[in-house]
Structures are given as structure tokens and as C-alpha cells.
Amino acid sequence: MSAADGWVVEGPQAPNGRAVDVPGDKSITHRALLLAALAEGRSRIEGPLLAGDALATRGVLAGWGVEVTEGAPGSGGKVAWEVRGRGLRGLVAPQGPLDCGRSGTTLRLAAGIAAGQGHPVTLSGDPQLLARPMGRIRDPLRALGATVEGPGDAARAPLFIHGGALRGGAWTPEVASAQVKSCLLLAGLCAGVEVTVVERTPTRDHTERLLRHLGVELTVTAGADGAQRVALPAGAGPLPAFTLEVPGDPSSASFLWAWAALTPGGDVSVEDVALNPGRTGLLRVLARMGAQVECTPAGSRGGEPVGRVRVRGQALRAVEVGGAELVALVDEVPLLALLATQATGTTRVRDASDLRHKESDRLATTAAELGRLGAQVEVLPDGLRVRGPTPLHGAVVESHGDHRLAMTLATAGLVAHGATTVRGVACHRDSFPGFCERVAALGGRVDALEEAPC
């Protein structure tokens, strides 16, 4: 990190109530790219996320011999990618390790595809990614019959995977994870075998929705115990080529909605955003906290509901969040902690121990950095306890290389008194390039230190 890699935010600032859009959804972009690569023929993806994580997936596909080119602009001049699919088992053996960058989604979903091919694949990436746990995909892929090797018995990447002739089976992940679920579904899809994932707590279902949109007869059933069985039949496929316009990312929009909720009289509307129930948990919690939340549906794309969301700020009250509700806002926990600093009472976040293994230990780093701004945040074994309301004041804070923490701290700077300097902000381009421009469109200002990305 260079000394110039940072933002300065002078607060407090209030959003002006205009409507904005946000970049394409990251989760949907990953899956659209991967399924287009496995389809028969040329697919078109309009409005993909042009950020580090999605570009890592595009790079992995290039290593597999998949051609991804720029197409004619889509509606509203959106960038469009055209993907020449190679079929479920037509990927080319890579000439070297496939670089997943900093993207855990890329590595885990690509691992499933690798397990269903007939050639060996090595998946690697940035040192930050290589430090993240991979046992959660190693064990089920081995149970399906794939060879998975790597450091510490493949507990970390780089992962060497050789599959192809897999056997069907069922798996119950210990930790609720859409990435593990998608990894196994993609492995079964490519290998042509039946795979069932039993989720104790249902997770986001982008993969299932897109597979169904493409004609795969995937079934989802709920048990009396609340568990959910997601079953992919044997011989699913081939996949047809498709055209998909990617809606806006609700996780990116959440920073703007939180800014409105934290500001008395604040008002922010985001257009054309994905409204998948597995991704909009923060909106439901914001409503419980007292903010005014209005969702206006506008149809669906690729099986995904889309629409407009308006959030207006009012006095906030403390909440307790855990279980299935936590799963639906797991990416927004740092933002939830920030919101809790301005809510009356004590907010408790539980069932979030998996956040210790993200781009940073998100529980520890969120507590430490919000604490520098004056917040009272306590780290618990599986979550956080936040007491509020507490006045926030400007300070120098650090992103720890975590894109979501970087933008949470910038959002805190928008409502804190005085100047906040956020160091290490280049990582925000992993998920939300144009963050500063969206803030500016809403009447706010996030200034880059000299030569810093914004």
C-alpha cells in the first residue's frame, strides 16, 4: 500500500435524495460467466460487473480456452460481453495455474467445474486468497470422487484438482455457504451426476435460479426441520446459450442505503437493483430498525427479481440479528455494525464466526476501526455487540485490504464529525468501482489522497 492510497471524508454530509444506479451484481456476474462458458454457443452478458473479482473469473475462463469478447453496447450503453461456450466437458486443459486473484467466489466455483472436467487443474491466486480456508470445498469434492491436493492437506490454496469421473452424492455443509453449494452443483453438472446439497440454513440461490432459467430441472424441497434440499439430477444439460442483463448489486447499494438511514432526513433511491431475498436481508433489518424502506418491483431477469429501492432515514433502534437473517446480509455485517452505532440500545450480531475468514477478520477489523471513530463495538466468539447511539468523530482508519470494510469506513466518515482518512482503499475496486462517483451524484464528497484510486 502506498502512502497515497486513501480517501479523506469530511463529515457530516447528507444525501440529496436523487436516484442512482450501481454496477452489475457481483454474484450474478460470476455465475453468468461460468455458465456461459459451459453452454453450447455464444452467450451475451449485458452490464456485467467490471471489477477485480469478476475480472478474475473472466481471466480463469481464458486459461480454460473460453473466448470472452466485448460486444455491442447494451441498453443504456452498458458494456456487454460475448462468451463463446465450450460445453459442459469441453474446457481446454490449462497451460499453468489458473489465477483467481483475490476472489474466493472465483476459486470455489471454479473448483467445482474443475472437478467435473477430465484434466488436472491448479487454482491459485493472491496471497490474501491463499490464506483463506478451503476445507469446506475439499471434503465434499473428495466425497464425490475428485482428487483435491494442496498445502496442509488442501486446507488452503493453491489447489490441485483432478476429477472427471465423479460419483453422485449428498452433502450437508457445516457452515451455510452459497459458494460451497454452487461448487458442488457445478461439479455435478459438468460430470453428469446427481448431486444433492442439504442446507441447514438456506443461502442465496443465484446458481439455482440461473440453472432453472436455462432449463435445468433442479428441485428445491424444504424439510420439517427447516433444512432445504437442493437436488441436481443426473445428466442435467447441455446448457443453451443465453442473453442476460445483469441487475445492480444490492451489496454495493447497501452503502448508499446505509448513508440515508444514518442521516436524519436522508433519502436515497437505487434503480434497477437485484431483489433476490437471499441478498436483501439488510433492507429487512433496516425496516426493523426504524428506517423507511420502499421496494418497487420491476419484473425479473434470468429468474432474478429486480426493482427500485428507496431508503429514508429516521431514528434507529437496536436489533438482534442471527440465523437465516444473518445469512441474507452476511456481506453487510460491517455496515450493520455502523448502523448500530447510531441506534438506541444494544445490537447483537450472532452466528457470524465465518466472517473471521474473509478478506480480513471482519469481526475484529470492524470493531477495531469503528472504535477509532468513537464507536462501542465488542467482538464476541460468533459476532459483535454494539452499543448506541454513540457520536462518531473523524480519525485515521485502515481497510486491512478488505473492500467492504473500506467502503463501510468511508460511509462512517460521511456521518462522523470532522475529517476521516481511510487508508488502503484500492481494494474497493474488487466489488464497487465508481463508489465515489455514486456518493458525488448524491451530493456527497469523498476525496482521494494524491494518486489514490476512486
MARLO-907572 format. One record per residue (C-alpha): residue number from 1; residue in three letters; x, z, y. Coordinates in pm, 1 decimal, decimal comma. Layout:
MARLO-907572
 num residu     east       up    north
 NUM    ALA        X        Z        Y
...
//
This chain:
MARLO-907572
 num residu     east       up    north
   1    MET      0,0      0,0      0,0
   2    SER    140,0    -97,3    338,2
   3    ALA    108,5    129,4    639,0
   4    ALA   -125,5   -132,4    791,8
   5    ASP   -372,1   -124,7    500,6
   6    GLY   -653,7     74,4    654,3
   7    TRP   -965,4     96,4    868,4
   8    VAL  -1046,9    303,8   1174,8
   9    VAL  -1410,7    401,7   1227,9
  10    GLU  -1523,4    576,0   1546,8
  11    GLY  -1846,2    767,4   1495,0
  12    PRO  -2126,1    836,0   1510,8
  13    GLN  -2278,6    488,4   1508,6
  14    ALA  -2635,7    381,0   1429,0
  15    PRO  -2758,6     61,8   1256,5
  16    ASN  -2973,6   -164,3   1471,4
  17    GLY  -3248,5   -245,5   1222,3
  18    ARG  -3164,7   -612,1   1167,3
  19    ALA  -3197,1   -774,6    826,0
  20    VAL  -2877,1   -880,9    648,8
  21    ASP  -2776,3  -1018,5    311,8
  22    VAL  -2497,2   -906,2     80,7
  23    PRO  -2266,5  -1100,0   -154,5
  24    GLY  -2378,8  -1200,7   -502,4
  25    ASP  -2428,0   -932,7   -765,1
  26    LYS  -2104,1   -848,6   -946,0
  27    SER  -2258,6   -760,6  -1282,1
  28    ILE  -2470,3  -1076,0  -1291,4
  29    THR  -2179,2  -1297,1  -1181,5
  30    HIS  -1962,0  -1169,0  -1467,8
  31    ARG  -2231,9  -1235,4  -1725,6
  32    ALA  -2337,3  -1571,5  -1585,4
  33    LEU  -1977,4  -1693,9  -1600,2
  34    LEU  -1922,7  -1572,4  -1956,8
  35    LEU  -2249,5  -1708,2  -2096,4
  36    ALA  -2199,2  -2039,9  -1914,8
  37    ALA  -1858,2  -2064,8  -2085,5
  38    LEU  -2028,0  -2010,9  -2423,4
  39    ALA  -2312,9  -2254,6  -2353,4
  40    GLU  -2338,6  -2621,6  -2451,1
  41    GLY  -2290,0  -2847,3  -2148,8
  42    ARG  -2239,4  -2796,5  -1776,1
  43    SER  -2396,1  -2492,2  -1609,8
  44    ARG  -2424,4  -2420,3  -1238,7
  45    ILE  -2393,9  -2076,4  -1075,6
  46    GLU  -2500,6  -2056,4   -710,1
  47    GLY  -2395,1  -1770,5   -484,6
  48    PRO  -2150,1  -1600,7   -724,4
  49    LEU  -1954,8  -1300,3   -603,8
  50    LEU  -1628,0  -1427,4   -456,2
  51    ALA  -1441,8  -1101,9   -510,7
  52    GLY  -1148,8   -977,0   -713,6
  53    ASP  -1338,6   -859,2  -1021,9
  54    ALA  -1545,3  -1177,2  -1060,6
  55    LEU  -1242,4  -1395,0   -993,4
  56    ALA  -1063,1  -1209,3  -1272,4
  57    THR  -1336,2  -1319,6  -1512,4
  58    ARG  -1301,1  -1677,5  -1389,6
  59    GLY   -926,6  -1657,7  -1449,8
  60    VAL   -975,5  -1526,6  -1803,8
  61    LEU  -1204,2  -1820,5  -1879,3
  62    ALA   -941,9  -2062,4  -1750,2
  63    GLY   -698,1  -1913,3  -2000,8
  64    TRP   -956,7  -1988,1  -2270,8
  65    GLY   -973,3  -2352,6  -2166,1
  66    VAL  -1301,0  -2328,2  -1973,9
  67    GLU  -1323,4  -2555,1  -1670,6
  68    VAL  -1480,2  -2392,0  -1363,2
  69    THR  -1500,7  -2612,1  -1052,6
  70    GLU  -1659,0  -2599,5   -710,1
  71    GLY  -1995,0  -2777,9   -698,2
  72    ALA  -2205,2  -2899,7   -408,7
  73    PRO  -2321,8  -2605,5   -194,5
  74    GLY  -2643,9  -2435,5   -299,9
  75    SER  -2937,2  -2318,9    -89,9
  76    GLY  -2832,6  -2191,2    249,1
  77    GLY  -2486,3  -2337,3    196,7
  78    LYS  -2398,6  -2089,1    -78,2
  79    VAL  -2085,9  -2155,4   -282,6
  80    ALA  -2163,2  -2296,7   -626,1
  81    TRP  -1950,1  -2301,7   -941,4
  82    GLU  -1994,9  -2552,6  -1217,6
  83    VAL  -1889,2  -2435,6  -1562,3
  84    ARG  -1824,1  -2675,5  -1849,8
  85    GLY  -1922,2  -2470,8  -2154,6
  86    ARG  -1731,6  -2492,1  -2479,2
  87    GLY  -1992,7  -2340,4  -2712,3
  88    LEU  -2000,3  -2008,4  -2891,2
  89    ARG  -1688,7  -2072,5  -3102,3
  90    GLY  -1519,5  -2346,8  -2900,2
  91    LEU  -1283,9  -2146,4  -2679,5
  92    VAL   -919,0  -2255,5  -2692,7
  93    ALA   -652,7  -2013,9  -2816,8
  94    PRO   -480,1  -1878,4  -2503,2
  95    GLN   -112,6  -1955,7  -2446,5
  96    GLY    -45,2  -1597,6  -2336,2
  97    PRO   -219,3  -1271,7  -2243,9
  98    LEU   -544,2  -1305,7  -2050,6
  99    ASP   -513,3  -1118,1  -1718,9
 100    CYS   -827,2   -914,8  -1640,7
 101    GLY   -689,8   -792,8  -1307,1
 102    ARG   -845,7   -460,1  -1208,5
 103    SER  -1181,4   -533,5  -1370,1
 104    GLY  -1298,1   -310,6  -1654,4
 105    THR  -1610,7   -524,0  -1696,6
 106    THR  -1397,7   -834,4  -1746,4
 107    LEU  -1181,2   -672,6  -2011,7
 108    ARG  -1458,9   -507,0  -2208,9
 109    LEU  -1691,6   -807,4  -2213,3
 110    ALA  -1406,5  -1047,4  -2287,4
 111    ALA  -1308,8   -821,6  -2578,7
 112    GLY  -1646,1   -887,0  -2738,6
 113    ILE  -1605,8  -1261,7  -2701,4
 114    ALA  -1250,5  -1241,8  -2837,4
 115    ALA  -1375,2  -1056,4  -3145,3
 116    GLY  -1614,9  -1341,7  -3219,2
 117    GLN  -1355,7  -1619,6  -3195,9
 118    GLY  -1126,2  -1737,6  -3472,4
 119    HIS   -796,3  -1696,4  -3288,9
 120    PRO   -593,6  -1396,1  -3166,1
 121    VAL   -630,5  -1287,0  -2804,7
 122    THR   -437,4  -1036,9  -2592,0
 123    LEU   -624,3   -883,9  -2297,6
 124    SER   -415,6   -725,0  -2023,1
 125    GLY   -441,8   -650,5  -1651,6
 126    ASP   -336,4   -445,7  -1350,8
 127    PRO   -164,1   -109,4  -1418,2
 128    GLN   -474,4     67,4  -1290,2
 129    LEU   -684,2   -106,4  -1555,9
 130    LEU   -426,9    -39,1  -1828,1
 131    ALA   -470,8    334,9  -1765,1
 132    ARG   -844,9    328,5  -1841,0
 133    PRO   -984,3    429,8  -2184,5
 134    MET  -1062,4    153,7  -2433,7
 135    GLY  -1151,8    356,9  -2743,2
 136    ARG  -1520,1    303,6  -2666,9
 137    ILE  -1488,7    -68,6  -2749,6
 138    ARG  -1206,5    -38,0  -3004,6
 139    ASP  -1409,0    166,1  -3252,1
 140    PRO  -1726,0    -46,5  -3267,8
 141    LEU  -1532,5   -374,5  -3274,4
 142    ARG  -1328,4   -243,0  -3566,8
 143    ALA  -1651,9   -137,1  -3736,8
 144    LEU  -1773,0   -497,5  -3704,4
 145    GLY  -1455,7   -617,3  -3876,4
 146    ALA  -1228,2   -718,0  -3588,1
 147    THR   -861,6   -626,2  -3565,0
 148    VAL   -800,7   -430,6  -3244,0
 149    GLU   -448,5   -308,1  -3169,3
 150    GLY   -272,3   -171,3  -2865,2
 151    PRO    -92,1    128,1  -2712,4
 152    GLY   -191,4    466,2  -2853,7
 153    ASP   -385,8    301,9  -3138,2
 154    ALA   -560,1     77,7  -2884,3
 155    ALA   -682,8    369,7  -2675,5
 156    ARG   -551,6    172,9  -2375,9
 157    ALA   -494,6   -194,0  -2294,4
 158    PRO   -323,1   -435,3  -2343,3
 159    LEU   -547,6   -502,3  -2641,5
 160    PHE   -462,4   -745,7  -2919,7
 161    ILE   -784,9   -866,8  -3080,5
 162    HIS   -830,1  -1094,5  -3379,9
 163    GLY  -1179,8  -1138,0  -3515,2
 164    GLY  -1393,8  -1431,9  -3612,3
 165    ALA  -1546,6  -1341,9  -3948,6
 166    LEU  -1734,9  -1031,5  -3841,3
 167    ARG  -1999,5   -839,9  -4031,1
 168    GLY  -2320,9   -725,9  -3872,2
 169    GLY  -2396,5   -365,6  -3798,2
 170    ALA  -2541,3    -99,5  -3570,9
 171    TRP  -2356,1    122,6  -3326,1
 172    THR  -2454,8    423,2  -3115,0
 173    PRO  -2217,7    464,6  -2817,3
 174    GLU  -2117,6    823,6  -2741,2
 175    VAL  -2130,2    752,4  -2366,3
 176    ALA  -2404,2    542,0  -2207,0
 177    SER  -2232,4    215,4  -2117,2
 178    ALA  -2371,4   -129,3  -2040,6
 179    GLN  -2018,5   -265,1  -2083,1
 180    VAL  -1994,4   -140,6  -2443,0
 181    LYS  -2343,4   -272,3  -2519,5
 182    SER  -2261,9   -614,4  -2373,1
 183    CYS  -1927,3   -624,4  -2554,8
 184    LEU  -2099,8   -579,9  -2891,3
 185    LEU  -2382,4   -822,9  -2816,3
 186    LEU  -2131,0  -1090,4  -2716,9
 187    ALA  -1926,8  -1026,1  -3031,0
 188    GLY  -2235,0  -1070,8  -3249,9
 189    LEU  -2347,6  -1376,6  -3053,3
 190    CYS  -2013,1  -1555,2  -3096,2
 191    ALA  -1972,0  -1454,2  -3461,7
 192    GLY  -2331,3  -1536,8  -3551,4
 193    VAL  -2403,2  -1192,3  -3698,7
 194    GLU  -2675,5   -937,4  -3636,1
 195    VAL  -2575,0   -653,2  -3406,0
 196    THR  -2783,5   -354,4  -3300,1
 197    VAL  -2685,2   -114,1  -3022,7
 198    VAL  -2867,3    219,0  -3016,5
 199    GLU  -2863,1    372,0  -2667,9
 200    ARG  -2948,3    739,8  -2632,7
 201    THR  -2992,5    666,0  -2262,4
 202    PRO  -3083,5    307,1  -2169,5
 203    THR  -2833,9    129,9  -1942,0
 204    ARG  -2853,3   -172,9  -1714,7
 205    ASP  -2977,9   -475,9  -1905,5
 206    HIS  -2836,6   -781,7  -1728,8
 207    THR  -2693,7   -925,7  -2051,4
 208    GLU  -3022,7   -888,4  -2236,6
 209    ARG  -3222,6  -1044,8  -1953,4
 210    LEU  -2998,1  -1348,9  -1926,6
 211    LEU  -2984,2  -1397,8  -2304,7
 212    ARG  -3362,3  -1389,2  -2320,6
 213    HIS  -3380,6  -1632,8  -2028,3
 214    LEU  -3164,2  -1867,4  -2236,0
 215    GLY  -3395,6  -1843,4  -2534,3
 216    VAL  -3224,2  -1579,0  -2749,2
 217    GLU  -3486,9  -1374,7  -2936,6
 218    LEU  -3327,7  -1040,2  -2867,8
 219    THR  -3553,4   -737,7  -2929,7
 220    VAL  -3562,2   -403,7  -2748,5
 221    THR  -3756,3   -113,8  -2900,4
 222    ALA  -3792,1    248,4  -2793,2
 223    GLY  -3791,8    534,0  -3042,8
 224    ALA  -3986,3    858,2  -3031,9
 225    ASP  -3663,2   1039,2  -2940,3
 226    GLY  -3624,3    830,3  -2625,6
 227    ALA  -3340,9    623,7  -2770,4
 228    GLN  -3350,3    246,2  -2731,7
 229    ARG  -3251,8     -9,8  -2996,2
 230    VAL  -3121,3   -342,7  -2867,6
 231    ALA  -3103,7   -590,4  -3156,6
 232    LEU  -2942,6   -933,8  -3155,0
 233    PRO  -3047,6  -1144,5  -3456,3
 234    ALA  -2801,4  -1326,4  -3679,2
 235    GLY  -2749,1  -1690,1  -3585,3
 236    ALA  -2858,8  -1648,6  -3222,6
 237    GLY  -2763,6  -1963,1  -3031,6
 238    PRO  -2642,5  -2215,8  -2945,1
 239    LEU  -2693,2  -2143,4  -2576,2
 240    PRO  -2826,4  -2416,9  -2345,9
 241    ALA  -2660,7  -2498,5  -2015,5
 242    PHE  -2840,2  -2341,1  -1719,2
 243    THR  -2860,1  -2310,6  -1342,4
 244    LEU  -2869,5  -1963,7  -1188,0
 245    GLU  -2879,9  -1846,5   -826,9
 246    VAL  -2719,3  -1501,9   -816,4
 247    PRO  -2911,8  -1246,6   -606,4
 248    GLY  -2743,4   -997,5   -374,9
 249    ASP  -2568,1   -692,9   -517,5
 250    PRO  -2762,9   -366,0   -477,2
 251    SER  -2444,1   -162,6   -522,7
 252    SER  -2296,9   -334,6   -215,5
 253    ALA  -2623,8   -299,3    -24,4
 254    SER  -2622,0     74,4   -103,2
 255    PHE  -2352,8    140,9    157,9
 256    LEU  -2577,7     -8,5    425,0
 257    TRP  -2888,3    171,2    299,2
 258    ALA  -2697,8    499,7    292,8
 259    TRP  -2584,8    444,6    653,5
 260    ALA  -2950,7    407,3    755,3
 261    ALA  -3058,8    712,8    553,8
 262    LEU  -2784,1    925,9    709,8
 263    THR  -2878,1    826,0   1066,8
 264    PRO  -3184,3    974,8   1240,7
 265    GLY  -3396,0    669,9   1320,6
 266    GLY  -3159,1    446,9   1124,0
 267    ASP  -3308,2    123,8    991,4
 268    VAL  -3150,8   -132,7    755,8
 269    SER  -3311,6   -420,7    565,2
 270    VAL  -3130,5   -620,6    298,4
 271    GLU  -3271,8   -957,1    195,9
 272    ASP  -3261,7  -1131,7   -142,0
 273    VAL  -3119,0   -840,5   -338,1
 274    ALA  -3142,7   -775,4   -712,2
 275    LEU  -3408,2   -516,0   -800,8
 276    ASN  -3318,8   -454,0  -1165,4
 277    PRO  -3449,6    -99,6  -1237,2
 278    GLY  -3118,0    -17,0  -1402,9
 279    ARG  -2942,2    -71,7  -1071,3
 280    THR  -3178,8     75,8   -813,3
 281    GLY  -3156,3    443,2   -901,8
 282    LEU  -3013,3    528,2   -560,1
 283    LEU  -3324,6    390,6   -390,3
 284    ARG  -3546,9    613,3   -602,1
 285    VAL  -3328,8    915,3   -524,4
 286    LEU  -3324,9    829,0   -152,3
 287    ALA  -3704,7    837,1   -155,9
 288    ARG  -3697,2   1178,7   -327,9
 289    MET  -3453,1   1298,6    -64,0
 290    GLY  -3696,7   1203,4    211,5
 291    ALA  -3579,7    863,3    333,9
 292    GLN  -3838,0    589,1    384,4
 293    VAL  -3778,6    315,5    125,5
 294    GLU  -3980,9     -7,5    115,4
 295    CYS  -3926,5   -265,7   -161,6
 296    THR  -4090,5   -607,2   -123,7
 297    PRO  -4065,6   -811,5   -447,5
 298    ALA  -3994,9  -1184,3   -415,6
 299    GLY  -4008,6  -1318,9   -771,2
 300    SER  -3727,6  -1335,2  -1025,3
 301    ARG  -3421,0  -1540,2  -1116,8
 302    GLY  -3271,5  -1562,4  -1461,3
 303    GLY  -3502,6  -1282,0  -1567,8
 304    GLU  -3386,8  -1059,0  -1280,9
 305    PRO  -3637,3   -929,9  -1020,2
 306    VAL  -3532,2   -987,8   -659,0
 307    GLY  -3667,9   -891,2   -320,1
 308    ARG  -3617,1   -725,6     16,3
 309    VAL  -3541,1   -355,5     64,3
 310    ARG  -3579,7   -163,3    389,0
 311    VAL  -3448,0    192,6    430,8
 312    ARG  -3517,3    413,3    731,7
 313    GLY  -3353,0    745,1    795,9
 314    GLN  -3535,0   1077,3    810,8
 315    ALA  -3442,0   1439,1    740,6
 316    LEU  -3293,5   1459,9    389,7
 317    ARG  -3339,7   1732,1    129,3
 318    ALA  -3120,0   1823,9   -167,1
 319    VAL  -3190,0   1688,9   -517,1
 320    GLU  -3064,5   1726,4   -873,2
 321    VAL  -2957,8   1406,2  -1049,2
 322    GLY  -2860,7   1355,0  -1412,5
 323    GLY  -2957,7   1187,7  -1737,9
 324    ALA  -3123,3    846,3  -1717,2
 325    GLU  -3149,9    874,2  -1339,1
 326    LEU  -2772,5    917,3  -1314,2
 327    VAL  -2711,9    609,8  -1532,9
 328    ALA  -2915,6    397,2  -1289,3
 329    LEU  -2692,4    495,9   -994,9
 330    VAL  -2360,0    567,1  -1162,7
 331    ASP  -2171,3    332,7   -925,7
 332    GLU  -2322,6    511,0   -625,7
 333    VAL  -2225,5    871,7   -705,9
 334    PRO  -1967,5    889,2   -421,1
 335    LEU  -2240,2    768,6   -182,6
 336    LEU  -2486,0   1021,4   -326,4
 337    ALA  -2232,0   1295,2   -255,3
 338    LEU  -2201,6   1171,7    103,0
 339    LEU  -2580,0   1169,2    143,6
 340    ALA  -2594,8   1522,0      4,9
 341    THR  -2361,9   1647,2    279,2
 342    GLN  -2646,1   1583,7    526,1
 343    ALA  -2931,3   1708,6    305,8
 344    THR  -3078,2   2055,8    334,5
 345    GLY  -2994,0   2262,1     27,7
 346    THR  -2757,4   2221,8   -266,6
 347    THR  -2741,9   1891,3   -451,4
 348    ARG  -2625,9   1890,2   -812,5
 349    VAL  -2495,5   1579,8   -992,4
 350    ARG  -2457,7   1619,1  -1370,9
 351    ASP  -2380,6   1401,9  -1676,5
 352    ALA  -2118,8   1213,7  -1474,5
 353    SER  -1796,3   1305,6  -1658,4
 354    ASP  -1731,9    936,4  -1735,1
 355    LEU  -1656,2    888,3  -1364,8
 356    ARG  -1321,7   1057,8  -1422,3
 357    HIS  -1207,4    731,4  -1585,6
 358    LYS  -1293,7    471,3  -1322,7
 359    GLU  -1057,6    314,6  -1068,0
 360    SER   -984,5    674,1   -974,9
 361    ASP  -1111,5   1010,3  -1099,8
 362    ARG  -1420,5    957,0   -886,2
 363    LEU  -1537,0   1315,5   -909,2
 364    ALA  -1207,3   1464,5   -792,9
 365    THR  -1127,3   1199,6   -530,1
 366    THR  -1477,8   1202,1   -383,3
 367    ALA  -1472,2   1580,2   -347,1
 368    ALA  -1121,5   1587,1   -201,3
 369    GLU  -1171,2   1310,8     54,4
 370    LEU  -1517,5   1415,6    172,5
 371    GLY  -1372,0   1765,1    200,5
 372    ARG  -1120,9   1633,4    455,3
 373    LEU  -1418,7   1529,6    667,3
 374    GLY  -1568,4   1880,0    651,5
 375    ALA  -1798,5   1846,3    350,5
 376    GLN  -1851,5   2126,7     97,4
 377    VAL  -1814,9   1949,1   -238,1
 378    GLU  -1732,3   2131,3   -561,3
 379    VAL  -1613,3   1949,7   -873,7
 380    LEU  -1792,2   2057,5  -1191,9
 381    PRO  -1694,4   1968,5  -1550,3
 382    ASP  -1952,7   1689,5  -1560,9
 383    GLY  -2037,4   1628,5  -1197,5
 384    LEU  -2049,0   1762,3   -842,5
 385    ARG  -2219,5   2031,6   -637,0
 386    VAL  -2268,1   1956,1   -266,2
 387    ARG  -2395,8   2199,0     -4,5
 388    GLY  -2559,8   2070,6    310,7
 389    PRO  -2620,0   1994,8    579,3
 390    THR  -2259,4   2009,8    695,9
 391    PRO  -2128,9   1846,0   1015,7
 392    LEU  -1870,3   1576,2    939,9
 393    HIS  -1570,5   1518,6   1162,8
 394    GLY  -1316,1   1239,6   1175,4
 395    ALA   -998,1   1269,9    968,0
 396    VAL   -742,2   1062,9    779,8
 397    VAL   -864,8    992,6    426,5
 398    GLU   -741,4    790,4    127,4
 399    SER   -924,2    546,4   -102,9
 400    HIS   -697,4    609,5   -404,6
 401    GLY   -724,7    237,5   -477,0
 402    ASP  -1097,4    274,9   -553,4
 403    HIS  -1317,0     12,8   -384,6
 404    ARG  -1634,1    222,1   -394,1
 405    LEU  -1460,7    527,8   -251,2
 406    ALA  -1303,8    319,2     27,5
 407    MET  -1644,2    197,7    148,3
 408    THR  -1807,3    538,7     99,5
 409    LEU  -1545,8    689,1    330,1
 410    ALA  -1598,6    412,0    587,0
 411    THR  -1973,6    485,3    572,1
 412    ALA  -1894,0    853,4    626,8
 413    GLY  -1689,4    751,6    929,9
 414    LEU  -1993,7    575,6   1075,1
 415    VAL  -2186,0    906,9   1085,9
 416    ALA  -1898,5   1152,9   1144,4
 417    HIS  -1797,3   1272,4   1490,9
 418    GLY  -1465,6   1130,3   1607,7
 419    ALA  -1228,4    878,7   1455,2
 420    THR  -1190,6    840,2   1078,2
 421    THR   -897,8    648,0    932,8
 422    VAL   -942,5    520,2    577,8
 423    ARG   -615,1    421,8    412,0
 424    GLY   -582,3    181,9    119,8
 425    VAL   -883,0    -41,3    185,1
 426    ALA   -766,4   -374,4     40,2
 427    CYS   -937,2   -269,2   -285,1
 428    HIS  -1280,7   -318,7   -123,1
 429    ARG  -1237,0   -687,9   -195,9
 430    ASP  -1283,6   -608,6   -564,9
 431    SER  -1658,5   -593,6   -504,3
 432    PHE  -1768,5   -637,4   -139,3
 433    PRO  -1572,0   -885,4     70,1
 434    GLY  -1740,6   -901,6    407,9
 435    PHE  -1825,6   -531,1    422,0
 436    CYS  -1701,1   -501,4    781,0
 437    GLU  -1891,3   -812,5    886,2
 438    ARG  -2219,0   -671,2    748,1
 439    VAL  -2160,5   -347,1    937,4
 440    ALA  -2093,4   -551,0   1253,3
 441    ALA  -2414,5   -751,1   1203,3
 442    LEU  -2598,2   -418,0   1205,5
 443    GLY  -2436,7   -316,4   1534,1
 444    GLY  -2157,9   -103,0   1389,3
 445    ARG  -1783,4   -137,9   1406,3
 446    VAL  -1508,9    -88,0   1150,7
 447    ASP  -1170,2   -177,5   1296,6
 448    ALA   -880,9   -289,9   1081,4
 449    LEU   -540,2   -146,7   1134,0
 450    GLU   -295,6   -424,7   1220,0
 451    GLU   -293,2   -690,4    944,7
 452    ALA   -533,5   -491,2    725,7
 453    PRO   -799,0   -686,7    531,2
 454    CYS  -1157,3   -655,7    645,7
//
